[in-house]
Amino acid sequence: MSHNLSAPPQKKANDRQAWFDAVPQTPGSIFDESRLAHNLDLLNETGSD
């Protein structure tokens, strides 16, 4: 379960993981990690036009 975004400092990464854990992982939620990763991919594609 690794996030290959421009990695923040390691201390921040732990804070971010704690934030992810605190968010309800409901299907279809914008905070669902797979959906979030997919949305980031879409943003990257449209940004690199």
C-alpha positions as CSV (number, residue, x, y, z in Angstrom):
1,M,0.0,0.0,0.0
2,S,2.5,2.6,-1.1
3,H,1.7,6.1,-2.4
4,N,3.9,7.1,-5.2
5,L,3.1,10.8,-5.0
6,S,5.9,13.2,-4.6
7,A,6.7,11.8,-1.2
8,P,6.5,14.3,1.7
9,P,9.0,14.1,4.5
10,Q,8.7,10.8,6.4
11,K,7.2,12.4,9.5
12,K,4.4,13.9,7.3
13,A,3.8,10.6,5.6
14,N,2.8,9.1,9.0
15,D,0.5,12.0,9.7
16,R,-1.1,11.5,6.2
17,Q,-1.5,7.8,6.8
18,A,-3.2,8.5,10.2
19,W,-5.5,10.9,8.3
20,F,-6.4,8.2,5.8
21,D,-7.1,5.7,8.6
22,A,-9.4,8.2,10.3
23,V,-11.5,8.7,7.1
24,P,-14.3,6.2,6.6
25,Q,-13.3,3.9,3.7
26,T,-16.7,3.7,2.2
27,P,-17.1,2.5,-1.4
28,G,-17.4,5.4,-3.8
29,S,-16.0,7.8,-1.3
30,I,-13.6,10.4,-2.7
31,F,-11.3,9.3,0.1
32,D,-11.3,5.7,-1.0
33,E,-7.6,5.2,-1.7
34,S,-8.0,3.4,-5.1
35,R,-10.5,6.0,-6.2
36,L,-8.3,8.8,-5.0
37,A,-5.3,7.3,-6.9
38,H,-7.5,7.0,-10.0
39,N,-8.6,10.6,-9.7
40,L,-5.0,11.7,-9.2
41,D,-4.1,9.8,-12.4
42,L,-6.9,11.6,-14.3
43,L,-5.6,15.0,-13.0
44,N,-2.1,14.0,-14.1
45,E,-3.3,13.1,-17.6
46,T,-5.3,16.3,-18.1
47,G,-2.4,18.3,-16.6
48,S,0.2,16.9,-19.1
49,D,-1.8,17.8,-22.2
